[in-house]
Amino acid sequence: MTRPKAPGCADPPMGRRAFLRSSASSALLASVTPGLIREARGAGSLAAQRAAGSAIFFGRDEYLARWTRVQAAMSSAGYENVIVWQRSASTYDKVGNVYWLTNFVSNGTGQDPWSDSTDEPWTFAAVLLRKGHEPELHIGMSRDYIDASRIVCGKIVVHEGHMAAKLAEYLRSERIEGRVAVVGDDVYPGVFDRVLRAHTPQIEWVTEELLLEGPQLIKSARELELYRTAGALVTDALTAAVEAMIAGERACEAAARAAAAIMRGGGGFHRISISHGPASQVPVSYDFYGYDMRAPAPGDLISVWIYGPIFAGYWMDPGRTVICGKHPAHAQRVLVERCARLVEDMVKAIAPGITARDLGIRWEALAREGGYLEELGGDGGMFGHGLGTSFPTQLLPMGDHDPGPFGYQRLKGPIQPGMVLTAEAFLSRDGVGAAGFENNVIVTATGTERLDRTPMLFM
């Protein structure tokens, strides 16, 4: 078994184990233009949906603008050097930051063997950001396994052997010392981190997981165009899954319909969550290693969520609750309609200039005025968050609380045009079940533009 080599590279020796470790490249979808995808959804041949040539999705000017914003954030926080780690390869952990900075990801197995003489080059990579320099991409894999023409950075530095030890040696040779910020400290394994720290006594490593979130909050015009493509794909997928479940198809078949709608448009996803039952109290599925093969019964509550990097690595996560057969009991109808109306009102409250705190206070007032508080079951039942090449860690919580649901911090500053945000709510009643809805929106100069166009109600 062999793998395709990168253009201009010699064929490396390849066995089964090497193959499992070796599938590394820059982002596949970077060569697809969103306009073509939207025009070609459902048109058949994937080749017809792919842009001519091998141009990456964003031009170099886009990356220069990103790097400039990051340099400003570094300066504001008092850092001259930052290391950004990614853990890709069969997962989406922290992929977004390195991808957003350089258009690089790796997609090996994520199960690399390691020893004292080697680490996991197919899983981990880093970007070194230095004051006044273009970003450096640091990888442990050979150049034979990458297509450098699709990577955007100042230079690529290869550390074959033990990447942590070789990176430490590089940092010493470049005289990098003092305080260095780390983004991705939460996913870089301790067994490698200890080696890096042991060999860099001149550096004070400081965890700064939120450092890139400010530069990533306001999307460029090109990113917003991409998000509209993602919205079109996820709308087709969510509508297909919901209609299949209403008709009584098995959950696995409904998920397959949704997956096909996304994949035919050149997209991807993390999970297609479908839960159902006569009085389901859990609006998300916990079938993480497969899909439910049961069909809903007439009258069952059904919740469908689709989330993950829907197009070119940009995340969305809309959701709906419906009733199998479209003939709800009165209590079900009231629960579902109230939840949908609450989320619609939450979206209407989002406007440029309003602070995240004032928005949370307004949302809490909506819940109190509409009599939703008991059904919400706490502030974890109503909130929003940002979207980008990952799920940002700052939320839009209900009320006047700094820590939001699950311990996340409130988004800082005012809402601004170009942000991509969500609004979601979950209501439950004993003996009736739980309902949930979520909309994904672009903030505009006058309000919002909804990206997920699947109808809110199907009754």
N, C-alpha and C positions, 0 to 999 in steps of 0.2 A: 504494500500500500504506500502511495506517495502523496505528497501534498504539492499544490501549485507553488512554484517559487516566485518571489517578488521579481518584477521586471529587472533584467540585467544582472540577476544573481545566478551563481553557479548552483547546480543541483547538489544539496547536501545529502549525506548518507541518511537513509530513512528506514526505520523499522517500526513495528507497531507502537512500542513505548515512545519512540521519538515523535511519531505522528500525534499521539495523544497529548504530547506536551507542546506541540509546535504551532498550532493554528493561531498565529498572532498577526494582526494587521491594524491599520487605521480603520476608522468607522466605515462600515459598508455603505451606509445610507448617505454618506457625505457627497456621493456623486449623483444624487437624485434631486431634481428640482421639484419643489412642492407644487408649482403650477401644473407641471406635467402630470403629477400624481393625481391632482384633483380632477383634471380633464379626463384621465384614463381610468378612474375607479370603475371597476367592473367591466373594462373594455377587453379583457382577455389577456393577451400576451404581456408578461412582465417586461419583456424587452421594449415594448412600445412605451413603457412608462419610465424608462431610464434615459437620463440626459446623454447626449452625444459626448464622446471624449471622456477624460478622466478628471475633469475639474472638480475640486472640492466644493462643498456647498457654499462656504463663506470665502470671500476674497481675503487677501492678506490685510487689507485696510480694516476689516472687521476685527481681526485678531490684534492689530496694532491698537485699536481703540480699547479693546478689553485690557491689554497689557498696561495701557496708560492709566485706566481706572484702578487697576490693582496696585500699580506703583504709588498712586495717590493714597490708597488705603494703607499701604505699608508705611508711607511717610507719616500719615496721621497717627498710626499706632506706634511709631517710633522704631520701626524695623528697617534694616538695610538688606536683610536676607530672609527668605522664606523657603521652606521645603513643603511641597504639596505631594502627598502620597495617594496612589490609587490602589484599590484591590479590585481588579476586574476578573476576567476568566471565570465564566459560568456564574457570575453574580453581577449585581449592579452597585455593590458597595463602593461609594466614593469614586466611581468611574467618572461622574460628571465633571469634576473639577479639572482633572488632567485633560480630559476630552475637550472641555470648554476652552482650555488654555492653548492646546496644541493639535487637536484633532487626532489624538492617539488613544487607542485602547488595545488591550490584548484579549484574546478569547480562547486561551488554552483551557485545560480541564479544571484548574484551581486546586488540583490534588497532587502538586509536584512533590516528589520526595526531596528531603533535605538532609544535610549532614553538617559536620563542623566545617567542611570544605566548600559547601555550596548552600545557597538559599533557594528561593522560588522565583526565578526570573520570568516565568510565564504568567505569573499572577500579579506581581508587584512592580510598579514603576513610579518614578517621581519627577516632578518639575522643580528645578531650582530657580527661584526668582531673586535677582540681585539688583540693588539700586543702580539705575542707569544702564542696565543690560537687558537685552531680549531674553526671554525664558530659555533655559536649557532643559532638554528632556534627557533624563537618566534612566537607562534600561539595562537589564542583565542579560538579555538575549542577543544573539548574533545579528548583525545587520543582514545576514542572509534571509532572515525571517520577517523583515519589515519592508515596506515600500516607502522610502524616505521622501518621495515626491509628494506624498499625501499628508505629510506631517509638517506643521507650521510652527517653527520656533527658531531661536537664534542658532542653536547647534544641538546635535545629538551626541551624547556621551555614553559609550558602551562599557559596562563593567562585567565582563564575563568572569565566571568563577563564583566568588561570593560577593554579591552586589553591595551588601552593607559594609563589608570591610573595604572594598575598592572605592565606594563612595566616600567613606571616611578618609581614605588616603587622598582622594581628589580634593576634599574640602581643606585638608591640611596644606596641600600643595598650593591652593588658591588663597591661602591665608585668611580663610573665613573663620571668624572667632566672635566671641561675645554672645549677645542674645540673638537667637535664630528662631523664628516662629515655625511651628509645625501645624499644617492642616492635614487631617487624615490620621492623626495620632491614635484615633479610636479603632482603626482597622489594621494598622501596621503591627504585625505580631511581636510580642515581647521578646521572643527568642532571637529575632533579628535586630530589634531596637536596642537590646542590651549590647550587642556587638558594636552597633553604630556609636552608641554613647561611650562605650569603653575606649573606643579608638579616637574620640573627639573630645578630650578633656578641656580643650580651649573654648568649647561651645557651651553656652547655657541654653538648652532646648526649652522652648516655651510653647505650650499647647494653645493654639488660636483657631478653634474649629469654625468660628463665624467670620473669619477675616475676608473670605471671598464672597460672602452673601450680599454685602452692600454693592460691590461692583456688578453682581449678577442680577440685581433686583429689576432694574429697568431694561427691558429688552430693546434691541435695535429693530429697525424697520424690517430687516431681513429675518430676524428671529420671530417677529410677529407674523410674517408671511408663512413661516414654517409652522407656527402654532395654528394658523387657520387651516393648514393642510392636516395637521394632527387632529384638529377638531372635526373636520369632515370625515376622517377615517373612523374616529371613535364614535361619532354619531351613527354612522352606518352599522358599526359593530354592536353598539348598545341597543339600537332599535331592533336589529336582527335577533339578539339574544332575548330581549324582552318579549317580542312577538312570538318567538318559539315557545317560551315558557307559558305565556298566556294560552297558547294552543294546546298545551299539555305534553309537549315533547320532553324527553329526558334532559336533565340538566347538562349532561355531557354533550348531547347533540346541540343544545343551545349555545354552549361554550364554543363548540366547533364552528358554528355559523358565525359567531363573533370573531373568532380567530381568523377565519377565512376572509372576512371583510377587511380586516386590518392587513393581513399578509398580501392580499391581492393588490393593495395599494402601496406595497413596499414598506409597511410599518412593522412594529413589534409591540410586545407587551410583557409585563411581569406576571400579572395574575388576572384571570377572569373569574371573579367571585360570584357564585350563585348559591343562595340559601333559600330554602322553602319549607313550609310546613303549615298546618292548620292554625297555629298560633305562635309562629316563629318569633322568638325573642332575640335572635341573633341576626342582624342584617348583613353580616359578612360570613363567608364560608371559611372553614378551617380544614378543607380538603387540600392541603398544600402539595401533596404528591400525586395528585390526580384529580379527576372530576366525578362528581356524584352521578351514578348511573340510574338513579331513580327518577321517575316522572312526578310532577306535582299533581295533586288531586284537585278537582274543581273546588274553588273557594279557598285554596291555600294562599297565604301571603308569600310573595316572592320578592327578594331583593337581589339586584344585579349591580355589580360594580366592576368597572374595567380600569385597571391602573398599571402604570409603568411607562417606559420610554416609548411612546406611541409612534413618533416619527423622528428619525435622526437623533435619537437620544434624549428628546425633550418629553418630560413627564406630563401626564394628565391622569385624572381619577374621578370621572363622573359616575353617579349612581342613581338608580330609580327603584321604587317599590311599586309592585302591581299585584293584581289578584288573578289567579288562574281562572280562565273562563269568563272574565269580565263581569261576573255577577256577584259582587261583594255583599256580605251582610252589612246591615246599616252601620254597626260599630266599626267594621273594617273601612268602609267608605269614609266615615268621619275621620278616622285616624290618618289614612293615606292623604286625603285632601288637605287636612290641617297641616301635615308635614310639608307637603308640596308648596302650600301657600306661604308657610313660614320661610322656606328657603328663597322663594321668589321675592318676599319682602326684604330678606337679608341682602339680596343682590341689589335691589333698588336703593338700599341705604349706602352702598359703596359709591363714593364720588371722589374725584381728585381734590386734594386739599384737606380732607378730613383726616385727623390723626387716627392711628390704630386704636388708641385708648378711647377716643370719642366714638369710633365705630363700635367698639365693644360695648360701650354704655348704651348706644342706640339699639344694638341687638338685644341687650338685656331688657330694655324698655319694650321692645316688640314682643318678647317672650312673656313679660308680665302683663302687658295690655291684652294680649291674645289668650291669656290663661294657659300658657304652655309649660310653665315652670315645673309642675308636678310630673307631666309626661316626659320632660327632658331628663329628669333624674340627676341634675347637677350640671356644672359648666362643661363637662365632657360631652354633653349631648348637642352642643351648638357651638360651632367655631369655623374658622377659615384658616388658610395658609397660602404661602406662595408656591409657585411652580417654576421649574427650570430644568436643568440637566440632572436634577435629583430632587428629593423633597427637602426644601429648606427647613432649618431647625427653629425658625421664628414663626410664631403663629399669630392668628387674629382671634383671641379668646373672647368669649362673651363676658361682659361686665368690666369692672375696673380692677382687674387683677394683673399683676406683673407676670407671675408664672401662669402660663396657660394650662390647658388640659395636658396630662401626662408629664408635667414638669417643664415643658418647652417655654421659652421666653417670648414675650410680646414683640411683634415687629416694631422697630423703632422709626420714628418720624412720620410725616404725612404720607397718605396714599398719593401716588403720582401716575400720570398717564404713561403707558408702556409697561406697567406691572401686569403680571398674569397671576390672578388670585383665585381662590375657591371660596364658596360658602356652602356649609353642610349642616344638617340637623338630623337628629334621631329621636323619635318619639316612641314611647311604649305604654301599653295599657295591659294590666293583668287580665288574662282571659281572652284578649284580643290579639296581642302580638306586638311586634315592633315594625316601624317603618322608617326609612331613611332616604334622603335625597341629597344630591350634591351637584352644583353647577360650577363650571370652570369659565372664567371670564377674563377678557383684556380690559384694563382700565383705560378709558378714553378721556378726551378733554371735557366731555359732557356727562359721562357716566360709565357705562360698561357695554361691552360687546360679548354676548354669550357665545362660547365656542362649541359646547355640546347642544345640538339642536334636536335631540330626541325629545318627543313630547313628554311633559311632566306627568300627565294623566292619560290612562288608556281605558277608563271606565265609561 
